[in-house]
Amino acid sequence: MNDISSSVTSNSNTGKNFVGDSQGIPTVFIPAGVLRGEIKDSSSGVPILDASVTASYDGHSLVAFTNSNTVYNYQMAFAGSEDYSLSASAPQYNTVEGSISIVMDTINSWSASLTYYYIPPGCVLNGAEISLAGGGDTQVQNLSVGSQIMSYNITSGSFVRGTVVGITVSNVTQVWEIDGIVGVSGRHDQPLYVQLQNGTDEWLVLGKLNTTMKVFDPLNATWLPIVNISILNGTFAVYDISAAPAFPNGTTHGGDYIANGLLFDDKQA
């Protein structure tokens, strides 16, 4: 069952029609009721960008989208103290429905968690820079079977020459972006090499990452804290790389590679 939460705040400003900041300075004019909130992925808790929220009442409908701050926001000019039907949706997510009573001159809050139902291929985004065995890098779309790439043996802590033995391109409607460094699809089957909060190093699929972890930059032999994970919706070309030699990673035997400085493994079957 999808997790839905809704609440009505008490920021009533009847007679003034303003909502103030922490110093009481008026910052937002409220002609009627305001509705705002977040839409998140139910599994990871990561906010979903460009998710839509539809509010309907008495034959009227308004649609708002979550923005770069991961919040949607309505100013409902025809709002009264009435019940509104709400629905939240995003590509490849189940739609969640709910309702709320919008109160005049008040900021009203409704948030929802959506369940993802589509499993796209595990791949890196078109344009990702792949480290080459001879030094330098090339964009992933320039690779072909036989290309010599840089692999990393996590057991010995050394770089080795890898060979691309397979590469496929797919179009997906969602990618996860890690700190603006790299865009990746495949929340259930694309492993990255990470360090957990307790200091343990392991391969972990994309959908299990969170901001208590660090990702590995083998080129600089350093761990980078994960500060932000964003879910982006749209149409994206992604590339699935298979490389040899293969190193044991704990769950499968894949050939790893370095994309935009981070260590990825061949996706899990």
Residue frames relative to the residue before (quaternion, step in Angstrom):
aa qw qx qy qz dx dy dz
M 1.0000 0.0000 0.0000 0.0000 0.00 0.00 0.00
N 0.4661 -0.6942 0.4703 0.2823 3.55 -0.90 0.90
D 0.4100 -0.7080 0.5292 0.2250 3.52 -1.09 0.80
I 0.0158 0.8023 -0.5937 0.0589 3.57 -0.57 1.17
S 0.0224 -0.7857 0.6176 0.0278 3.55 -0.97 0.78
S 0.0431 0.7866 -0.6156 0.0203 3.56 -1.06 0.70
S 0.0486 0.7905 -0.6086 0.0480 3.51 -1.12 0.66
V 0.2815 -0.7221 0.6039 0.1863 3.53 -1.25 0.48
T 0.2937 -0.7646 0.5457 0.1768 3.55 -0.69 1.04
S 0.4332 -0.7060 0.5034 0.2461 3.54 -1.28 0.18
N 0.3019 0.7576 -0.5234 0.2468 3.60 0.99 0.79
S 0.1346 0.8241 -0.5363 0.1225 3.56 0.77 0.98
N 0.0311 -0.7986 0.6006 -0.0259 3.57 -0.93 0.97
T 0.0931 0.8320 -0.5399 0.0876 3.56 1.04 0.80
G 0.7654 0.3128 -0.2692 0.4938 3.53 -0.93 1.01
K 0.7463 0.3245 -0.1992 0.5459 3.58 1.20 -0.51
N 0.1711 -0.8270 0.5120 0.1571 3.55 1.11 -0.76
F 0.5998 0.5089 -0.3880 0.4804 3.60 1.09 0.67
V 0.2102 -0.6990 0.6571 0.1880 3.51 -1.33 0.49
G 0.2673 -0.8006 0.5194 0.1333 3.59 -0.75 1.05
D 0.5061 -0.6037 0.5015 0.3576 3.55 -1.30 0.23
S 0.7811 -0.3559 0.2243 0.4614 3.58 -1.29 -0.17
Q 0.6830 0.4479 -0.2841 0.5023 3.59 1.22 -0.40
G 0.5589 -0.6289 0.3821 0.3824 3.57 1.30 0.08
I 0.4695 0.6646 -0.4553 0.3615 3.59 1.24 0.21
P 0.4557 -0.6911 0.4718 0.3035 3.65 -0.69 0.96
T 0.0583 -0.8246 0.5627 -0.0044 3.57 -0.83 1.01
V 0.7957 0.1808 -0.0881 0.5713 3.60 1.07 -0.63
F 0.2834 -0.7407 0.5844 0.1720 3.56 -0.83 0.99
I 0.1439 -0.7990 0.5809 0.0586 3.59 -0.77 1.01
P 0.2386 -0.7904 0.5452 0.1454 3.62 -0.32 1.17
A 0.7817 0.0181 -0.0038 0.6234 3.58 1.18 -0.54
G 0.7632 -0.2839 0.2203 0.5371 3.58 -0.54 -1.12
V 0.2549 -0.7288 0.6115 0.1731 3.55 -1.22 0.56
L 0.0952 -0.7699 0.6293 0.0460 3.55 -1.06 0.83
R 0.1463 0.7871 -0.5860 0.1257 3.57 -0.80 0.99
G 0.1927 0.7824 -0.5796 0.1218 3.53 -1.29 0.31
E 0.4693 -0.6488 0.5190 0.2991 3.56 -1.36 -0.17
I 0.1941 -0.7282 0.6409 0.1459 3.54 -1.27 0.54
K 0.0523 -0.8384 0.5415 -0.0341 3.58 -0.61 1.16
D 0.5474 -0.5610 0.5094 0.3551 3.50 -1.39 0.33
S 0.4549 -0.7334 0.4324 0.2613 3.60 -0.66 1.11
S 0.6680 0.5143 -0.3063 0.4421 3.60 1.09 -0.62
S 0.8132 0.2899 -0.1195 0.4903 3.57 0.78 -1.06
G 0.3947 -0.7120 0.4836 0.3216 3.57 1.17 -0.59
V 0.4555 0.6841 -0.4473 0.3526 3.59 1.31 0.14
P 0.4690 -0.6731 0.4848 0.3034 3.64 -0.85 0.88
I 0.3288 -0.7389 0.5607 0.1775 3.58 -1.06 0.81
L 0.3033 -0.7482 0.5628 0.1773 3.58 -0.72 1.07
D 0.8400 0.1845 -0.1590 0.4848 3.57 -1.19 0.70
A 0.3332 0.6830 -0.5571 0.3350 3.59 1.05 0.68
S 0.3061 -0.7655 0.5375 0.1774 3.59 -1.05 0.68
V 0.1212 -0.7543 0.6416 0.0675 3.53 -1.18 0.71
T 0.1244 -0.7957 0.5917 0.0341 3.56 -0.72 1.12
A 0.1039 -0.7767 0.6204 0.0324 3.56 -0.89 1.03
S 0.0512 -0.8209 0.5680 -0.0292 3.59 -0.71 1.10
Y 0.1489 0.7666 -0.6132 0.1185 3.54 -1.07 0.87
D 0.8727 -0.0332 0.0154 0.4868 3.56 -0.96 0.97
G 0.7559 -0.3988 0.2052 0.4770 3.58 0.91 0.94
H 0.6277 0.4998 -0.3383 0.4918 3.57 1.28 -0.04
S 0.0397 -0.7805 0.6229 0.0363 3.58 -1.15 0.63
L 0.0902 -0.7576 0.6444 0.0518 3.53 -1.11 0.79
V 0.1345 -0.7733 0.6149 0.0768 3.55 -1.10 0.76
A 0.0060 -0.7753 0.6315 -0.0127 3.56 -0.94 0.93
F 0.2725 -0.7619 0.5706 0.1402 3.56 -1.22 0.55
T 0.5166 -0.6083 0.4923 0.3474 3.56 -1.13 0.62
N 0.3059 -0.7877 0.5173 0.1354 3.56 -0.88 0.99
S 0.7748 -0.3460 0.2470 0.4680 3.57 -1.29 -0.23
N 0.6635 0.4543 -0.3018 0.5121 3.57 1.26 -0.34
T 0.4777 -0.7170 0.3726 0.3447 3.55 1.45 0.28
V 0.6077 0.5315 -0.3605 0.4673 3.60 1.18 0.45
Y 0.2365 -0.7181 0.6266 0.1894 3.56 -1.10 0.71
N 0.0787 -0.8107 0.5802 -0.0073 3.59 -1.12 0.60
Y 0.0732 -0.7734 0.6290 0.0307 3.57 -0.88 1.00
Q 0.1011 -0.6757 0.7084 0.1772 3.48 -1.38 0.36
M 0.1948 -0.8438 0.4980 0.0444 3.52 -0.24 1.37
A 0.2561 -0.8336 0.4730 0.1260 3.54 0.10 1.36
F 0.7494 0.3643 -0.2254 0.5049 3.59 1.08 -0.61
A 0.3717 0.7613 -0.4674 0.2526 3.56 1.27 0.28
G 0.0253 -0.7350 0.6761 0.0452 3.47 -1.28 0.60
S 0.6335 -0.4744 0.3838 0.4757 3.54 -1.17 -0.30
E 0.3409 0.7386 -0.4811 0.3268 3.50 0.53 1.29
D 0.5295 -0.6166 0.4767 0.3348 3.54 -1.28 0.39
Y 0.1551 -0.7691 0.6167 0.0642 3.55 -1.02 0.95
S 0.3473 -0.6849 0.5965 0.2331 3.54 -1.15 0.70
L 0.1139 -0.8128 0.5710 0.0182 3.57 -0.84 0.99
S 0.0317 0.7666 -0.6411 -0.0194 3.54 -1.22 0.55
A 0.1567 -0.7703 0.6144 0.0676 3.54 -1.08 0.85
S 0.0755 0.8056 -0.5811 0.0876 3.58 -0.90 0.89
A 0.0075 0.7483 -0.6633 -0.0043 3.52 -1.39 0.39
P 0.6404 -0.5377 0.3646 0.4097 3.62 -1.12 0.54
Q 0.8491 0.1215 -0.1512 0.4913 3.54 -1.02 1.01
Y 0.6092 0.4879 -0.3772 0.4984 3.57 1.22 0.52
N 0.5008 -0.6055 0.5161 0.3409 3.54 -1.23 0.49
T 0.4651 -0.6785 0.4990 0.2727 3.57 -1.05 0.82
V 0.1897 -0.7582 0.6160 0.0989 3.55 -1.07 0.83
E 0.1508 -0.7906 0.5900 0.0645 3.56 -0.96 0.92
G 0.0718 0.7878 -0.6087 0.0605 3.53 -1.21 0.54
S 0.2534 -0.7463 0.5832 0.1969 3.57 -1.23 -0.28
I 0.0300 -0.7828 0.6216 0.0050 3.53 -1.25 0.45
S 0.3637 -0.6892 0.5772 0.2440 3.56 -1.18 0.57
I 0.2477 -0.7808 0.5597 0.1256 3.57 -0.49 1.22
V 0.2025 -0.7911 0.5720 0.0765 3.55 -0.72 1.12
M 0.5468 -0.6354 0.4432 0.3176 3.57 -0.95 0.93
D 0.8683 0.0917 -0.0774 0.4813 3.54 -1.21 0.72
T 0.6053 0.5341 -0.3433 0.4801 3.55 1.09 0.76
I 0.3830 -0.6649 0.5787 0.2762 3.56 -1.16 0.59
N 0.1122 -0.7981 0.5919 0.0094 3.55 -0.61 1.21
S 0.1968 -0.8180 0.5365 0.0658 3.58 -0.87 0.93
W 0.1043 0.7568 -0.6413 0.0716 3.56 -1.02 0.92
S 0.0027 0.7916 -0.6095 0.0441 3.56 -0.76 1.08
A 0.1164 -0.8016 0.5851 0.0392 3.57 -1.19 0.54
S 0.2569 -0.7220 0.6187 0.1733 3.53 -1.31 0.47
L 0.2043 -0.8016 0.5571 0.0740 3.56 -0.76 1.12
T 0.3540 -0.7347 0.5462 0.1913 3.55 -1.12 0.77
Y 0.3643 -0.7404 0.5341 0.1837 3.54 -0.79 1.12
Y 0.1134 -0.8354 0.5357 0.0478 3.60 -0.82 0.91
Y 0.6885 0.4489 -0.2823 0.4948 3.61 1.21 -0.19
I 0.1890 -0.7804 0.5878 0.0986 3.58 -0.88 0.94
P 0.1674 -0.8111 0.5533 0.0892 3.63 -0.25 1.21
P 0.6539 -0.4946 0.3659 0.4403 3.59 -1.22 0.20
G 0.4437 -0.6715 0.5230 0.2805 3.55 -1.18 0.63
C 0.2397 0.7839 -0.5153 0.2501 3.57 -0.36 1.22
V 0.4186 -0.6612 0.5469 0.2975 3.55 -1.35 0.19
L 0.6044 -0.6193 0.3929 0.3111 3.50 -1.18 0.75
N 0.6250 -0.5226 0.4419 0.3754 3.52 -1.20 0.67
G 0.7617 0.3364 -0.2663 0.4855 3.59 -0.90 0.97
A 0.4745 0.6633 -0.4528 0.3604 3.61 1.23 -0.20
E 0.3739 -0.7321 0.5300 0.2080 3.58 -0.99 0.89
I 0.1609 -0.7957 0.5817 0.0504 3.58 -0.66 1.18
S 0.4139 -0.7200 0.5029 0.2395 3.59 -0.79 1.05
L 0.2945 -0.7770 0.5408 0.1307 3.56 -0.92 1.01
A 0.6295 -0.5734 0.3829 0.3584 3.55 -1.20 0.65
G 0.7337 0.4285 -0.2367 0.4711 3.58 1.00 -0.77
G 0.6525 -0.4703 0.3153 0.5037 3.57 1.30 0.09
G 0.7381 0.3596 -0.2903 0.4916 3.54 -1.15 0.52
D 0.2797 -0.7516 0.5677 0.1860 3.55 -1.27 -0.23
T 0.1607 -0.7572 0.6217 0.1193 3.52 -1.35 0.16
Q 0.5592 -0.5959 0.4410 0.3711 3.56 -1.14 0.50
V 0.6412 -0.5943 0.3361 0.3503 3.53 -1.03 0.90
Q 0.6560 0.5318 -0.3224 0.4276 3.61 1.01 -0.75
N 0.6337 0.5271 -0.3326 0.4582 3.59 1.28 -0.22
L 0.5299 0.6311 -0.4117 0.3890 3.60 1.25 -0.13
S 0.0260 -0.7617 0.6463 0.0383 3.54 -1.30 0.41
V 0.6722 -0.4551 0.3657 0.4553 3.56 -1.25 0.21
G 0.7474 0.3381 -0.2838 0.4966 3.55 -0.81 1.07
S 0.4836 0.6579 -0.4436 0.3695 3.60 1.22 -0.27
Q 0.3338 -0.7414 0.5539 0.1791 3.56 -1.03 0.89
I 0.0131 -0.8171 0.5741 -0.0500 3.56 -0.51 1.21
M 0.5258 -0.6149 0.4804 0.3385 3.55 -1.30 0.28
S 0.0762 -0.7633 0.6409 0.0295 3.56 -0.90 1.01
Y 0.2560 -0.7653 0.5767 0.1277 3.54 -1.27 0.35
N 0.2739 -0.7561 0.5761 0.1462 3.54 -0.81 1.05
I 0.2957 -0.7986 0.4957 0.1702 3.59 -0.30 1.24
T 0.5991 0.5691 -0.3647 0.4293 3.61 1.19 -0.41
S 0.7699 0.3249 -0.1709 0.5220 3.57 0.89 -0.97
G 0.3704 -0.7420 0.4811 0.2843 3.58 1.21 -0.37
S 0.5907 0.5708 -0.3601 0.4422 3.57 1.09 0.69
F 0.4909 -0.6374 0.5116 0.3018 3.53 -1.27 0.52
V 0.0419 -0.7779 0.6267 0.0200 3.56 -1.14 0.72
R 0.5416 -0.6040 0.4711 0.3464 3.54 -1.25 0.41
G 0.1020 -0.7891 0.6042 0.0432 3.56 -0.87 0.98
T 0.2436 -0.7564 0.5911 0.1385 3.53 -1.22 0.52
V 0.4098 -0.6884 0.5391 0.2599 3.58 -0.90 0.91
V 0.1050 -0.8123 0.5729 0.0308 3.58 -0.66 1.12
G 0.7991 0.0106 -0.0325 0.6003 3.55 1.28 -0.08
I 0.0814 0.7813 -0.6170 0.0468 3.56 -1.07 0.69
T 0.0175 -0.7969 0.6032 -0.0286 3.56 -0.84 0.98
V 0.2602 -0.7493 0.5893 0.1536 3.55 -1.19 0.61
S 0.0326 -0.7835 0.6204 -0.0129 3.56 -1.05 0.85
N 0.3293 -0.6925 0.5915 0.2494 3.54 -1.28 0.32
V 0.0410 -0.7924 0.6085 -0.0106 3.57 -0.86 1.01
T 0.4233 -0.7163 0.5014 0.2374 3.55 -1.24 0.37
Q 0.7717 0.2349 -0.1644 0.5678 3.57 1.26 0.14
V 0.0174 0.7597 -0.6498 -0.0153 3.55 -1.12 0.74
W 0.3472 -0.6875 0.5960 0.2271 3.52 -1.31 0.47
E 0.1711 -0.7880 0.5869 0.0730 3.56 -0.86 0.99
I 0.2059 -0.7917 0.5691 0.0831 3.56 -0.74 1.12
D 0.8419 -0.1827 0.0707 0.5028 3.57 -0.46 1.28
G 0.6301 -0.5596 0.3356 0.4208 3.59 1.08 0.60
I 0.5010 0.6742 -0.4145 0.3502 3.59 1.30 0.09
V 0.8112 -0.0614 0.1217 0.5687 3.54 0.80 -1.01
G 0.2762 -0.7332 0.5992 0.1646 3.54 -1.20 0.71
V 0.0204 -0.8134 0.5773 -0.0692 3.56 -0.79 1.08
S 0.1652 -0.7405 0.6348 0.1464 3.55 -1.19 0.57
G 0.6404 0.5452 -0.3887 0.3763 3.54 -1.30 0.24
R 0.0225 -0.8585 0.5122 -0.0046 3.55 0.70 1.10
H 0.7456 0.4012 -0.2221 0.4835 3.59 1.11 -0.62
D 0.8284 0.2581 -0.1001 0.4870 3.62 1.09 -0.42
Q 0.6189 0.5225 -0.3682 0.4566 3.63 1.22 0.19
P 0.1705 -0.8280 0.5263 0.0912 3.63 -0.28 1.22
L 0.1050 -0.7254 0.6752 0.0831 3.52 -1.30 0.64
Y 0.4550 -0.6597 0.5198 0.2959 3.54 -1.22 0.54
V 0.0220 0.8295 -0.5503 0.0925 3.57 -0.52 1.21
Q 0.3008 -0.6917 0.6172 0.2238 3.49 -1.40 0.23
L 0.3624 -0.7461 0.5231 0.1960 3.55 -0.74 1.09
Q 0.7049 -0.4714 0.3245 0.4190 3.55 -1.29 0.30
N 0.6948 0.4695 -0.2761 0.4696 3.61 1.11 -0.65
G 0.6189 -0.5854 0.3256 0.4103 3.59 1.31 0.14
T 0.5022 0.6472 -0.4235 0.3867 3.59 1.28 -0.02
D 0.2501 -0.7559 0.5881 0.1418 3.57 -0.99 0.88
E 0.2080 0.7823 -0.5689 0.1451 3.60 -0.90 0.86
W 0.5232 -0.5717 0.5165 0.3642 3.51 -1.37 0.21
L 0.0192 0.8031 -0.5927 0.0581 3.56 -0.85 0.97
V 0.4574 -0.6887 0.4807 0.2922 3.58 -0.89 0.90
L 0.7231 -0.5075 0.2870 0.3705 3.50 -1.22 0.74
G 0.7104 0.5034 -0.2729 0.4091 3.58 0.81 -1.01
K 0.6722 0.4858 -0.3001 0.4713 3.59 1.26 -0.23
L 0.4712 0.6777 -0.4483 0.3430 3.60 1.24 0.01
N 0.0680 0.7720 -0.6319 0.0051 3.54 -1.23 0.52
T 0.6772 -0.5551 0.3295 0.3532 3.55 -1.29 0.29
T 0.5345 0.5687 -0.4457 0.4384 3.60 1.19 0.35
M 0.6547 0.5381 -0.2862 0.4471 3.59 1.30 -0.24
K 0.2845 -0.7117 0.6074 0.2088 3.52 -1.42 0.08
V 0.2897 -0.7268 0.5921 0.1931 3.58 -1.20 0.60
F 0.4656 -0.7227 0.4579 0.2263 3.54 -1.13 0.75
D 0.1517 -0.7458 0.6456 0.0630 3.54 -1.01 1.00
P 0.2019 -0.8326 0.5006 0.1244 3.63 0.03 1.23
L 0.5934 0.5912 -0.3730 0.3990 3.61 1.09 -0.60
N 0.7705 0.2744 -0.1518 0.5550 3.56 1.14 -0.65
A 0.3824 -0.7588 0.4502 0.2743 3.56 1.35 0.21
T 0.5592 0.5941 -0.3856 0.4309 3.57 0.87 0.96
W 0.3666 -0.6930 0.5771 0.2284 3.52 -1.31 0.45
L 0.1997 -0.7916 0.5721 0.0788 3.56 -0.87 1.00
P 0.4196 -0.7068 0.5001 0.2727 3.61 -0.67 1.01
I 0.3829 -0.6795 0.5711 0.2561 3.56 -1.07 0.74
V 0.1646 -0.8089 0.5611 0.0620 3.56 -0.57 1.17
N 0.8190 -0.0092 0.0612 0.5704 3.56 0.93 -0.87
I 0.0838 -0.7522 0.6519 0.0468 3.54 -1.09 0.83
S 0.0774 -0.8076 0.5847 0.0053 3.58 -0.66 1.12
I 0.2611 -0.7245 0.6146 0.1707 3.55 -1.14 0.71
L 0.1118 -0.8108 0.5744 0.0142 3.57 -0.62 1.18
N 0.1835 -0.7801 0.5912 0.0910 3.56 -0.94 0.92
G 0.3561 0.6966 -0.5589 0.2750 3.56 -1.07 0.78
T 0.5314 -0.5579 0.4751 0.4250 3.56 -1.08 -0.76
F 0.0137 0.8258 -0.5562 0.0919 3.58 -0.57 1.20
A 0.3058 -0.6998 0.6129 0.2025 3.54 -1.13 0.75
V 0.0086 -0.8020 0.5961 -0.0364 3.58 -0.76 1.07
Y 0.2784 -0.7737 0.5580 0.1116 3.55 -1.18 0.73
D 0.2236 -0.7574 0.6059 0.0960 3.52 -0.93 1.04
I 0.1424 -0.8139 0.5623 0.0327 3.57 -0.57 1.21
S 0.0801 -0.7386 0.6660 0.0661 3.56 -1.07 0.83
A 0.0316 -0.8209 0.5687 -0.0400 3.55 -0.78 1.07
A 0.1671 -0.7330 0.6472 0.1265 3.56 -1.32 0.40
P 0.5034 -0.1100 -0.8566 -0.0256 1.68 -2.21 1.13
A 0.4514 -0.6785 0.5177 0.2606 3.52 -1.34 0.34
F 0.1600 -0.7803 0.6001 0.0740 3.56 -1.02 0.85
P 0.5171 -0.6204 0.4708 0.3551 3.62 -0.99 0.70
N 0.0843 -0.8178 0.5674 0.0458 3.59 -0.82 0.91
G 0.6840 -0.5072 0.2867 0.4390 3.55 1.20 0.30
T 0.8068 0.1826 -0.0990 0.5531 3.59 1.06 -0.64
T 0.7896 0.0133 0.0114 0.6134 3.56 1.11 -0.57
H 0.3965 -0.6903 0.5368 0.2796 3.58 -1.23 0.11
G 0.1548 0.7999 -0.5581 0.1570 3.54 -0.20 1.27
G 0.4461 -0.6488 0.5346 0.3072 3.53 -1.31 0.20
D 0.2850 -0.7949 0.5065 0.1741 3.56 -0.57 1.08
Y 0.1034 -0.7712 0.6266 0.0431 3.54 -1.34 0.35
I 0.4013 -0.7101 0.5346 0.2212 3.55 -1.28 0.43
A 0.0157 -0.7978 0.6009 -0.0462 3.57 -0.65 1.18
N 0.8286 -0.0745 -0.0138 0.5546 3.57 -0.66 1.16
G 0.7401 -0.4561 0.2084 0.4482 3.54 1.03 0.90
L 0.6710 0.4743 -0.3037 0.4823 3.61 1.24 -0.15
L 0.4529 -0.7142 0.4773 0.2387 3.56 -1.12 0.71
F 0.0656 -0.7916 0.6068 -0.0293 3.54 -0.72 1.24
D 0.2875 -0.7166 0.6025 0.2020 3.51 -1.27 0.47
D 0.6315 -0.4685 0.4397 0.4340 3.53 -1.31 0.25
K 0.5249 -0.6645 0.4136 0.3344 3.59 -0.83 0.90
Q 0.5446 -0.6225 0.4617 0.3204 3.53 -1.20 0.64
A 0.4807 -0.6593 0.4954 0.2980 3.55 -1.07 0.76
